[in-house]
Amino acid sequence: MDALVVTAALVIVAALNLYAVSGGADYGGGVWDLFARGPRAERQRELIAHAIGPIWEANHVWLILAIVVLFTGFPPAYARITTILHVPLFLMLLGIVARGAAFSFRSYGSPRGETQRSWGRVFAVSSLVTPLLLGMILGAIAAGTVPAEPRSTAVFLTSWWGLFPLSVGLYALVMFAFLAAVYLTVEAEDEDLREDFRRRALGSGILLGVLAAAVLAVAGLRVPEILDDLTRTPWSWGLHALTAAAALGTLFALWRRHAPWARIGAVLQVSLIIWGWAFSQYPHLIKPDLALADAAAPPITLKLLLGALAAGVVLLVPSFVYLFRVFGKVRKP
Amino acid sequence: MDDLLAARSQMAISLMFHILFAIAGMAMPVLMVVSEALWLRTGRALYLDLTRRWAKGTAILFAVGAVSGTVLSFELGLLWPKFMEHAGAIIGMPFSLEGFAFFTEAIFLGIYLYGWDRVPPRAHWWAGVVVAVSGGLSAVFVVTANAWMNTPAGFDLVDGQITNIDPVAAMLSPAALPEALHMLLAAYAAVGFAVAGIHAFVLLRHPGDPFHRAALAIALLLGGPAALLQPVSGDLLAQMVADTQPAKLAAMEGQFETETGAPLRIGGLPDPARGVTRWAIEVPYGLSLLAHHDPQATIVGLNDIPRENWPNPVIVHLSFQIMVACGTAMALLALVAGFLAGRRRGMVLPRWLLRSLVLASPLGVLALEAGWFVTELGRQPWIIQGVMRTRDALTPMPGLTLPLVTITLVYMALGVIVIVLLRRHVISTVPSEVPV
């Protein structure tokens, strides 16, 4: 297939990958805000807020980048997804708005007031719902239930409301929560808080493994083609083996309290999961009938787009490095 | 409600809401950077306090802008999938560039807002400069995409199919430069006057308070020149519209008959049924002069344009009148304030001027929204002028009234909350608390 087309598609996957390991973890932070328990509940919430505060807006732009490259590079695919998956996309948008606004309002609301607590709840609940919907949308695209034309009104619901998309949604949610717990284990500066998040990271990491099995089981029942796609080439098996090794390595590092190694392992694990999904889709953008090549914009558009992206990355990488260096460690309360 | 009207209303509400936060993201960093530079130069604590206070306001506004902007990037497809299917490959370029500009803005705003005691003062100031510049660039890129919808370029239309795409030519469509210029100045004028009005309001109660005087001066330094320059960019834009979108110009001016040496109509109400614009003050040859810089130029009237290609002349004309009226008032006020500031340096500002500034506070935002009404409703019934009709771009998804109502309620709630928070953080200050 045309190298330009493949490169543009790789950029979308890379943007989604970066969104998952950065923005995704910000949602995960919201999940742990919701489940903050025990004598250190307030301090857990403070740590989460400090960790997310300076960076969530920048992290969020990865999603916008993925969308922009999708509609520039593959306009028919964008049109089809936004048409058929209107309902979950709209609900996800409400989640994005509620999460971002509530987080900001809580930071600048009256300190420790009842209103601040309500914003905290809105922030936490929308952090739970948004990744669930994002996963359901990707699940629907993978399951091949997003047709080119809506033959009936029912398709606006049946395309995404099903056991398989739901299982992928849950999987995405737990994945983000797991990432956040691992990051927070690294960023916590005192021993008790670090233990709190280490236990959460271990728990959610194990749950993620269980859910992976569950998603595959559901796929076997509902969309067996996905299992074929996931195991098509020897390469796929290698990828899955690497993913499993990263997962086990992360859990081991957490168990042995090597938090920085666990962070590397978790990022690797999540990235491999996303690339594994992407390769199983190839050469399709939307299963089962919209191939990348058929959805691609003319070569001139792709060339300019990739040129702009390359130039943008040259600007972006040093900026991000600077951002993370400035906020690498969370300020002591 | 008809699905087409619902979708158009949802788009309108989303854009009207987002643009308020977008202009704050463009112009507030300019104010902060000026104020912070004054602090670095003079060491007066009030400038630092002012910078931090404005920064807090900006943080809230920017967060809402970031998420309402995300909503728009999806809504383009949720509501107008057929448009995006055909236009995506042509105008995706400016959107991707905007993505990077926004990225840069978000990164450095994070450093600016949270990095006060983490980066050296000069680096902090430069972070603010980057935010201001990338905020402006974001707007320019997005506006070029809109400009393309008004003056589509960079492709060939063969048997109704778009071919031979040239995204660069599309980005540099005839409307791109005048629209971008007009938008930038509008943002600076609107935010400058809005902020000036807020601080003038406090100064009325606490005359001579140095904190709010400094804030007022910086805000007017940005808003005043922008308001004075705006008529020039408006003139450029009007000539471009006259050349490329005769139906829009006719609707803006309530021009029904094709006329040589057409008058400029100030005020008045177009009556599309009768084909006349009543109760307007007519300036002879004014429109021909303004549109083509020639008193004898011919202006095409709506009657010579097929009815199915008409925009709504009532709304477009009235919006245009509102925009021009607000802009004129602001430019005059900027002149007066500039004149007084030159003569009475360091003296207490006259109360009538402060009162006028309070009254003028919402005018820039009003002009901006009205101006976008002119741009967008003036282009109807086209989503891409002359190429694709808005109704042909609509999603087949039924029941679009529900998302319209939902988004309206959500945005109304957010708007109220933002106002409450801004009141708490930026506006209500006891002057004595601020060291000078």
Interface residues (C-beta under 8 A of the other chain):
Chain A: G53 P54 I55 E57 A58 H60 V61 L63 I64 L65 I67 V68 V69 F71 T72 G73 P75 P76 Y78 A79 R80 I81 T82 T83 H86 L89 F90 L93 L94 I96 V97 A98 R99 G100 A101 F103 S104 F105 S107 Y108 G109 S110 P150 T153 F156 A297 P298 I300 T301 L304 L305 A308 L309 A311 G312 L315 L316 S319 F320 Y322 L323 V326 F327
Chain B: K56 A59 I60 F62 A63 V64 A66 V67 S68 G69 T70 V71 S73 F74 E75 L76 G77 L78 P81 K82 M84 E85 H86 A87 G88 A89 I90 G92 M93 F95 S96 L97 E98 G99 F100 F102 F103 T104 A106 I107 F108 L109 G110 I111 L113 Y114 G115 R118 V119 I165 D166 P167 V168 T395 P396 M397 P398 P403 T406 V410 L414 I417 L421 R424 H425
